[in-house]
C-alpha cells in the first residue's frame, strides 16, 4: 500500500505554466519554493496528459460547452480540450513532455515533496487509441446516435457511447470505456504501471464509476459481464506488483468510500465533510470529522472557490481550522492561499489572472504548517441548564508523548460557551500553559481544574482556539 500525503497541493498545470511562460522542465525554483513553503509534502499536477484535437473540436462547437467558450472569450486557441479528455497517456508536448515531467519530479523531490498525477478510469478522448478498439469501449448504433447525439459519437466508422455517470448528461468530448472488460483492465493496468514509474501517486477521477454495481446500473447489457475481481482490484494489483509503495487516491461520492478502500485505495475524497462545512451545522461536521482514510478539502477544481462557497470570512477561517486539524490528507487548491474567486474550467488553457494577497497567504501558511502529531481524538463538551450553546462547539485533541494540541471551534453564527473535557494523563494541580501557535496568544490554567471540570471556553460566532498545551 502507498502512503497518503499530509498536504497535497493541486496545481492546474495548463494555467500555471501559461502564467509562468515556461514548460515543466523550466519552472523557476521560486515557484516550487513557494509551494514547499506552505508545508506541502506532495503536489498534484492536474492535467498533464496529452490533450485531444477531437475533444477540442467538440469543445468549440457543442452546445454543452457554451459556458466554457464564454469564459475563453473570442480567443478559441485557449480551448485546447479538456484535461479529462485524454488523447494519450503521454505528457502534453506543450508542457515539456516526459523529460519536463521528470525534471519537475526531481525539483519536487529535492524539496521533500512527492509528485501526483491523474488517472481517469472510465473514459478517454475520441482520438485515444483505446477508443478504436471495440473490446475496450461501450458501443452504440447509428440509431442511438440519431436519437441521442449528446450521448453517442462517431469514432471512424463506428459509434461509441460517450462517457457519463448515471445521474448527469454525458460528456460529449469523451468515449466511455468498458471497465468490466478483462481486456480493458489489462490495458489499464499496464498503462498505470508505466505511469507509476513517472510519479509517486495518482488521484483517480470519479473512481466509484468503475465499481461493478455502478457499471451494471449505468450501462446494463452494453457492459461486459462482470467477472474476476473487478476493475480496481485487478488494475491496482498489477501496478503494485511493480511499484508496491505507489499511492492511489480516489475521487469518491455516493458514500462509496468503504468500497473503494476495500479495493486497495489509500484514501478517498471526503465530500461529506465538505457538504457539512458549506451547508450544515455542528452536529453534521462532528459526525463527518470521524471518517478515516480521507482526503479533505475546502475547494478543488470541481467545487466553487471557498470565498464564493462561504462568503462570511469568519466562517471561512473556522472551516479552514477544522480541515487543518483533522487527520487525513488535506487537498489544498492552487490560489486558495490568495483568496482567488474565479474557478476556471479545466477545458481552458489559461487562468483568470487574479492577483496575490501576501497577507492572507501568511495566515494560510501558519495554518498549513501547523504541527499535528500523535493520536487524534474527539473531545466531549458540556454546558449547564438554560444554555445549550455548547452543542455548537467542535472539539478534538492531538496527543503525543512530547506534545498536545487542543482544537475548539464554535461552528455557529451565535456565541457559544461550555467546557471541553480533557482526558490527558498527568493533569495535576499547578499551572498549565496554553499557547496558540497561530496568533501567539497565551493562557494559563490550573491542571486540577482542567482534569476535574475541563477547559472553559467562551467563543464568538465562528471563533476558535488552537492551543498547544505544555503539561505540568
C-alpha positions as CSV (number, residue, x, y, z in Angstrom):
1,X,0.0,0.0,0.0
2,X,1.0,3.6,-0.6
3,X,1.3,6.4,1.9
4,X,-1.3,9.2,1.6
5,X,0.3,12.7,1.9
6,X,-0.5,15.1,4.7
7,X,-0.9,18.2,2.5
8,X,-1.4,17.7,-1.3
9,X,-1.3,20.9,-3.3
10,X,-3.3,20.8,-6.5
11,X,-1.9,22.8,-9.5
12,X,-3.8,23.4,-12.7
13,X,-0.8,22.6,-14.9
14,X,-2.0,24.4,-18.0
15,X,-2.9,27.6,-16.2
16,X,0.2,27.6,-14.1
17,X,2.6,27.1,-16.9
18,X,0.8,29.6,-19.1
19,X,1.2,32.2,-16.3
20,X,4.9,31.3,-15.8
21,X,5.5,31.2,-19.6
22,X,7.6,28.0,-19.3
23,X,7.4,24.3,-19.6
24,X,7.7,21.8,-16.7
25,X,11.4,21.5,-17.1
26,X,12.0,25.2,-16.7
27,X,9.7,26.1,-13.8
28,X,11.6,28.7,-11.7
29,X,13.0,27.5,-8.3
30,X,11.0,30.2,-6.6
31,X,7.7,28.8,-7.9
32,X,8.5,25.3,-6.4
33,X,9.8,27.0,-3.2
34,X,6.5,28.9,-2.7
35,X,4.6,25.6,-2.7
36,X,7.1,23.9,-0.4
37,X,6.9,27.0,2.0
38,X,3.3,26.1,2.7
39,X,4.4,22.8,4.3
40,X,3.2,20.7,1.4
41,X,4.6,17.2,1.1
42,X,3.1,16.4,-2.3
43,X,2.0,18.3,-5.4
44,X,-0.8,17.1,-7.8
45,X,0.0,18.4,-11.3
46,X,-3.6,18.2,-12.6
47,X,-4.0,17.8,-16.3
48,X,-0.5,16.9,-17.6
49,X,-1.7,14.3,-20.2
50,X,-1.9,14.9,-23.9
51,X,-4.9,17.0,-25.0
52,X,-7.2,15.8,-27.7
53,X,-7.7,17.6,-31.1
54,X,-11.0,15.7,-31.4
55,X,-12.2,16.8,-28.0
56,X,-11.1,20.4,-28.7
57,X,-13.3,20.4,-31.8
58,X,-16.3,19.2,-29.8
59,X,-15.5,21.8,-27.1
60,X,-15.5,24.6,-29.7
61,X,-18.8,23.7,-31.3
62,X,-21.0,21.6,-28.9
63,X,-23.8,23.5,-27.0
64,X,-22.8,21.7,-23.8
65,X,-19.7,23.8,-23.7
66,X,-21.2,27.2,-24.3
67,X,-20.1,28.5,-20.8
68,X,-16.6,27.3,-21.4
69,X,-16.4,29.2,-24.7
70,X,-17.8,32.3,-22.9
71,X,-15.1,32.1,-20.3
72,X,-12.4,31.9,-23.1
73,X,-14.0,34.8,-24.9
74,X,-13.0,35.3,-28.5
75,X,-9.7,33.5,-28.2
76,X,-10.6,29.9,-29.0
77,X,-6.9,29.0,-29.1
78,X,-7.1,28.8,-25.3
79,X,-9.5,25.9,-25.6
80,X,-7.1,23.0,-26.1
81,X,-9.5,20.3,-25.0
82,X,-10.4,19.2,-21.5
83,X,-7.8,17.9,-19.1
84,X,-10.1,14.9,-18.7
85,X,-10.4,14.1,-22.4
86,X,-7.1,12.4,-22.7
87,X,-5.7,11.6,-26.2
88,X,-2.8,9.5,-24.9
89,X,-1.2,8.6,-21.6
90,X,1.8,10.7,-22.5
91,X,2.8,14.1,-21.2
92,X,1.4,17.0,-23.2
93,X,4.3,18.2,-25.5
94,X,3.5,21.8,-24.8
95,X,4.3,21.2,-21.2
96,X,7.7,19.7,-21.9
97,X,6.9,16.1,-22.4
98,X,8.2,13.3,-20.2
99,X,11.6,15.0,-19.9
100,X,9.9,18.1,-18.5
101,X,7.9,16.0,-16.1
102,X,11.0,14.1,-14.9
103,X,12.7,17.5,-14.2
104,X,9.6,18.6,-12.2
105,X,9.6,15.4,-10.2
106,X,13.3,15.9,-9.4
107,X,12.7,19.5,-8.3
108,X,9.9,18.4,-6.0
109,X,12.0,15.5,-4.5
110,X,14.8,18.0,-3.8
111,X,12.3,19.9,-1.6
112,X,10.9,16.8,0.1
113,X,7.7,16.7,-2.0
114,X,6.1,13.8,-4.0
115,X,4.5,14.1,-7.4
116,X,0.9,13.0,-8.1
117,X,-0.8,12.9,-11.5
118,X,-4.3,12.0,-12.8
119,X,-5.7,8.6,-13.7
120,X,-9.1,8.5,-15.4
121,X,-10.6,5.0,-15.4
122,X,-13.8,5.3,-17.3
123,X,-13.3,7.4,-20.4
124,X,-10.8,8.7,-22.9
125,X,-10.9,11.2,-25.8
126,X,-12.4,10.0,-29.2
127,X,-8.9,10.0,-30.7
128,X,-7.3,8.0,-28.0
129,X,-6.1,4.6,-29.4
130,X,-8.3,2.7,-27.0
131,X,-11.4,4.4,-28.5
132,X,-10.9,2.5,-31.7
133,X,-10.9,-0.9,-30.1
134,X,-14.4,-2.2,-29.7
135,X,-13.4,-4.7,-26.9
136,X,-12.4,-1.8,-24.7
137,X,-15.3,0.6,-25.2
138,X,-19.1,0.9,-24.8
139,X,-20.5,0.7,-28.2
140,X,-23.6,2.3,-29.8
141,X,-25.5,2.1,-33.1
142,X,-26.5,4.7,-35.7
143,X,-30.0,4.7,-34.3
144,X,-28.5,5.5,-30.8
145,X,-26.5,8.4,-32.4
146,X,-29.6,9.7,-34.2
147,X,-31.8,9.5,-31.1
148,X,-29.3,10.9,-28.6
149,X,-26.3,12.7,-30.3
150,X,-25.0,14.1,-26.9
151,X,-24.6,10.5,-25.5
152,X,-23.0,8.9,-28.6
153,X,-20.3,9.8,-31.1
154,X,-18.6,8.5,-34.2
155,X,-15.1,7.0,-34.0
156,X,-14.1,6.3,-37.5
157,X,-17.0,4.3,-39.0
158,X,-18.2,3.1,-35.6
159,X,-20.4,4.6,-32.9
160,X,-19.3,4.7,-29.3
161,X,-21.1,5.8,-26.1
162,X,-19.8,9.0,-24.6
163,X,-18.5,8.9,-21.0
164,X,-21.0,9.6,-18.3
165,X,-22.2,8.9,-14.8
166,X,-25.7,7.7,-14.2
167,X,-27.1,11.0,-12.9
168,X,-25.9,13.6,-15.3
169,X,-25.8,14.1,-19.1
170,X,-22.9,12.5,-21.0
171,X,-19.6,14.3,-21.6
172,X,-19.8,14.6,-25.4
173,X,-16.0,15.0,-25.8
174,X,-15.2,11.6,-24.4
175,X,-15.7,7.9,-25.2
176,X,-16.8,5.5,-22.4
177,X,-14.5,2.7,-21.6
178,X,-15.9,-0.8,-20.6
179,X,-14.4,-1.1,-17.2
180,X,-15.9,-4.6,-16.8
181,X,-13.9,-5.8,-19.8
182,X,-10.9,-8.0,-18.9
183,X,-9.1,-6.6,-22.0
184,X,-9.6,-3.1,-20.8
185,X,-8.5,-4.0,-17.3
186,X,-5.3,-5.5,-18.7
187,X,-4.6,-2.4,-20.8
188,X,-5.4,-0.1,-17.9
189,X,-3.1,-2.0,-15.5
190,X,-0.2,-1.8,-17.9
191,X,-0.7,1.9,-18.6
192,X,-1.0,2.8,-14.9
193,X,2.0,0.6,-14.1
194,X,4.0,2.7,-16.6
195,X,2.7,5.9,-15.1
196,X,3.8,4.7,-11.7
197,X,7.3,4.9,-12.9
198,X,6.8,8.6,-13.7
199,X,5.3,9.8,-10.4
200,X,4.7,8.8,-6.8
201,X,0.9,8.5,-6.9
202,X,-2.3,9.3,-8.7
203,X,-5.7,10.9,-8.0
204,X,-8.3,8.7,-9.7
205,X,-11.1,10.6,-11.3
206,X,-14.7,9.6,-10.4
207,X,-13.3,6.3,-9.0
208,X,-16.7,4.9,-8.0
209,X,-17.8,4.7,-11.7
210,X,-15.6,1.7,-12.1
211,X,-17.2,-0.3,-9.3
212,X,-19.1,-3.4,-10.7
213,X,-22.6,-2.5,-9.5
214,X,-22.2,1.1,-10.7
215,X,-21.2,-0.2,-14.2
216,X,-24.2,-2.5,-14.3
217,X,-26.6,0.2,-13.1
218,X,-25.3,2.8,-15.6
219,X,-24.7,0.6,-18.7
220,X,-26.7,-2.6,-18.4
221,X,-26.2,-5.0,-21.2
222,X,-23.8,-2.7,-23.0
223,X,-21.1,-3.6,-20.5
224,X,-19.2,-6.9,-20.5
225,X,-20.4,-9.4,-18.0
226,X,-18.9,-9.0,-14.5
227,X,-16.0,-11.4,-14.0
228,X,-12.9,-11.8,-11.9
229,X,-12.1,-9.3,-9.1
230,X,-13.3,-6.2,-10.9
231,X,-11.6,-3.2,-12.3
232,X,-9.9,-1.7,-9.3
233,X,-8.5,-4.8,-7.6
234,X,-7.2,-6.1,-10.9
235,X,-5.6,-2.8,-12.0
236,X,-4.1,-1.9,-8.6
237,X,-2.7,-5.4,-8.1
238,X,-0.9,-5.1,-11.5
239,X,0.5,-1.7,-10.6
240,X,1.6,-2.6,-7.1
241,X,3.3,-5.8,-8.3
242,X,5.9,-3.4,-9.8
243,X,5.5,-0.4,-7.5
244,X,4.4,-1.6,-4.1
245,X,4.6,1.9,-2.5
246,X,2.6,3.7,-5.2
247,X,-0.2,5.8,-3.7
248,X,-3.7,5.9,-5.1
249,X,-6.3,8.4,-4.0
250,X,-9.9,8.2,-5.1
251,X,-12.3,10.9,-6.0
252,X,-15.4,9.3,-4.4
253,X,-19.0,10.2,-4.0
254,X,-22.3,8.5,-3.1
255,X,-20.9,7.1,0.2
256,X,-18.8,4.5,-1.7
257,X,-15.6,5.3,0.2
258,X,-15.6,2.0,2.1
259,X,-15.9,0.0,-1.1
260,X,-13.0,1.8,-2.7
261,X,-10.8,1.5,0.4
262,X,-11.5,-2.3,0.2
263,X,-10.4,-2.3,-3.4
264,X,-6.9,-1.0,-2.4
265,X,-7.1,2.8,-2.3
266,X,-5.1,4.6,0.2
267,X,-7.6,7.4,0.8
268,X,-10.8,8.8,-0.6
269,X,-12.4,12.2,-1.1
270,X,-14.4,13.3,1.9
271,X,-17.4,15.0,0.3
272,X,-19.5,14.5,3.4
273,X,-17.3,16.8,5.4
274,X,-17.2,19.4,2.6
275,X,-21.0,19.4,2.4
276,X,-21.3,19.7,6.2
277,X,-18.9,22.7,6.3
278,X,-20.7,24.5,3.5
279,X,-24.3,23.7,4.2
280,X,-24.8,22.1,7.7
281,X,-24.5,22.5,11.4
282,X,-22.0,21.5,14.1
283,X,-23.6,18.0,14.6
284,X,-23.1,17.2,10.9
285,X,-19.5,18.4,11.0
286,X,-18.9,16.4,14.1
287,X,-20.2,13.2,12.6
288,X,-18.1,13.7,9.4
289,X,-15.0,14.5,11.3
290,X,-14.5,10.9,12.4
291,X,-14.1,9.5,9.0
292,X,-10.9,7.5,8.2
293,X,-8.9,7.2,5.1
294,X,-9.9,10.7,3.9
295,X,-8.9,13.4,1.5
296,X,-10.4,16.5,3.0
297,X,-10.8,19.8,1.0
298,X,-12.3,23.3,1.1
299,X,-12.2,23.7,-2.7
300,X,-10.8,21.9,-5.7
301,X,-11.2,22.3,-9.5
302,X,-14.7,20.8,-9.4
303,X,-16.0,22.9,-6.4
304,X,-16.7,26.6,-6.1
305,X,-13.9,28.7,-4.8
306,X,-14.0,28.9,-1.0
307,X,-14.7,32.7,-0.9
308,X,-17.8,32.2,-3.0
309,X,-19.0,29.0,-1.2
310,X,-18.6,30.7,2.2
311,X,-18.8,34.5,1.8
312,X,-18.5,35.1,5.5
313,X,-14.8,35.5,6.2
314,X,-15.1,34.3,9.8
315,X,-16.8,31.1,8.8
316,X,-14.2,30.5,6.1
317,X,-11.4,30.7,8.7
318,X,-13.3,28.4,11.0
319,X,-13.8,25.9,8.2
320,X,-10.0,26.1,7.5
321,X,-9.2,25.4,11.1
322,X,-11.4,22.4,11.0
323,X,-9.8,20.9,7.9
324,X,-6.3,21.7,9.0
325,X,-6.6,20.0,12.4
326,X,-8.3,16.7,11.4
327,X,-6.4,13.5,10.4
328,X,-6.1,12.5,6.8
329,X,-4.9,14.3,3.7
330,X,-5.6,18.0,3.2
331,X,-6.1,18.7,-0.5
332,X,-5.2,22.4,-1.0
333,X,-6.2,24.1,-4.2
334,X,-3.8,26.4,-6.1
335,X,-4.7,30.0,-5.3
336,X,-6.7,29.2,-2.2
337,X,-4.0,30.8,-0.2
338,X,-4.6,34.1,-2.0
339,X,-8.4,34.1,-1.8
340,X,-8.9,33.5,-5.5
341,X,-12.5,33.9,-6.6
342,X,-12.6,32.5,-10.2
343,X,-12.8,28.8,-10.9
344,X,-11.6,28.4,-14.5
345,X,-12.9,25.4,-16.4
346,X,-10.5,22.5,-17.0
347,X,-11.1,22.9,-20.7
348,X,-9.4,26.3,-20.8
349,X,-5.7,26.7,-21.1
350,X,-5.4,30.0,-19.3
351,X,-6.3,31.1,-15.8
352,X,-8.2,34.2,-14.7
353,X,-5.1,36.3,-13.9
354,X,-6.1,37.2,-10.4
355,X,-3.5,38.9,-8.2
356,X,-1.8,37.7,-5.0
357,X,-2.7,38.5,-1.4
358,X,0.6,38.2,0.6
359,X,-1.1,39.0,4.0
360,X,-3.8,36.3,3.5
361,X,-1.1,33.9,2.4
362,X,0.8,34.4,5.6
363,X,-2.4,33.4,7.6
364,X,-2.8,30.2,5.5
365,X,0.9,29.4,5.8
366,X,0.6,29.5,9.6
367,X,-2.3,27.0,9.3
368,X,-0.8,24.7,6.7
369,X,2.4,24.4,8.7
370,X,0.7,23.7,12.0
371,X,2.2,20.7,13.6
372,X,-0.3,17.9,14.5
373,X,1.3,14.7,15.8
374,X,0.3,11.7,17.8
375,X,-3.2,10.3,18.3
376,X,-6.3,12.2,17.3
377,X,-9.4,12.0,19.4
378,X,-12.8,13.8,19.6
379,X,-13.3,15.7,22.9
380,X,-16.6,15.9,24.7
381,X,-18.2,19.3,25.6
382,X,-20.7,20.1,28.3
383,X,-22.8,23.0,29.3
384,X,-25.3,23.9,32.0
385,X,-29.1,24.2,32.3
386,X,-30.6,27.0,30.2
387,X,-27.5,27.3,28.0
388,X,-27.2,24.6,25.3
389,X,-24.8,26.6,23.2
390,X,-22.0,24.1,23.9
391,X,-23.7,21.9,21.3
392,X,-22.2,24.3,18.7
393,X,-18.7,23.6,19.8
394,X,-16.4,21.2,17.9
395,X,-13.5,19.9,19.9
396,X,-10.7,17.4,19.4
397,X,-7.2,16.8,20.6
398,X,-3.8,15.5,19.3
399,X,-1.7,13.7,21.8
400,X,1.9,12.7,21.6
401,X,4.4,11.9,24.4
402,X,6.1,15.3,23.9
403,X,3.2,17.5,22.6
404,X,-0.5,18.0,23.0
405,X,-2.8,20.1,20.9
406,X,-6.4,21.2,21.7
407,X,-8.8,22.5,19.0
408,X,-12.1,24.1,19.8
409,X,-14.3,25.7,17.1
410,X,-17.7,27.5,17.5
411,X,-19.5,26.2,14.4
412,X,-22.4,28.6,14.6
413,X,-23.4,32.2,14.0
414,X,-24.0,32.9,17.7
415,X,-21.8,32.9,20.8
416,X,-21.1,29.6,22.4
417,X,-19.9,28.7,25.9
418,X,-19.1,25.4,27.5
419,X,-16.4,23.1,29.0
420,X,-14.2,20.8,27.0
421,X,-13.4,17.6,28.7
422,X,-9.7,16.6,28.6
423,X,-8.7,13.0,29.2
424,X,-4.9,13.6,29.2
425,X,-3.0,11.9,32.0
426,X,-0.7,13.9,34.2
427,X,-3.0,16.9,34.8
428,X,-2.1,17.7,38.4
429,X,-2.6,20.8,40.5
430,X,-0.4,23.6,39.2
431,X,0.0,25.9,36.1
432,X,-0.7,24.5,32.6
433,X,0.4,26.8,29.8
434,X,-1.6,27.0,26.7
435,X,-0.3,28.8,23.6
436,X,-2.0,29.5,20.3
437,X,0.6,28.8,17.6
438,X,-1.4,30.7,15.0
439,X,-1.6,34.1,16.8
440,X,0.7,33.8,19.7
441,X,-2.0,34.2,22.4
442,X,-1.0,32.7,25.8
443,X,-3.2,31.4,28.6
444,X,-2.5,29.7,32.0
445,X,-4.9,27.4,33.7
446,X,-4.8,25.1,36.7
447,X,-4.2,21.4,35.9
448,X,-6.6,20.2,38.6
449,X,-9.5,22.3,37.2
450,X,-8.7,21.0,33.7
451,X,-8.8,17.4,34.9
452,X,-11.9,17.7,37.0
453,X,-14.1,20.2,35.1
454,X,-12.5,20.6,31.7
455,X,-11.4,23.8,29.9
456,X,-14.0,26.6,30.0
457,X,-14.4,28.4,26.6
458,X,-16.4,31.4,25.5
459,X,-16.3,31.8,21.8
460,X,-17.8,34.4,19.5
461,X,-19.6,33.3,16.3
462,X,-17.3,31.2,14.1
463,X,-14.4,31.8,16.5
464,X,-11.9,29.1,17.5
465,X,-9.0,28.1,19.8
466,X,-6.0,26.1,18.6
467,X,-3.9,25.6,21.8
468,X,-0.6,23.9,22.2
469,X,-0.6,22.5,25.8
470,X,2.5,22.2,27.9
471,X,1.6,19.8,30.6
472,X,3.0,20.3,34.2
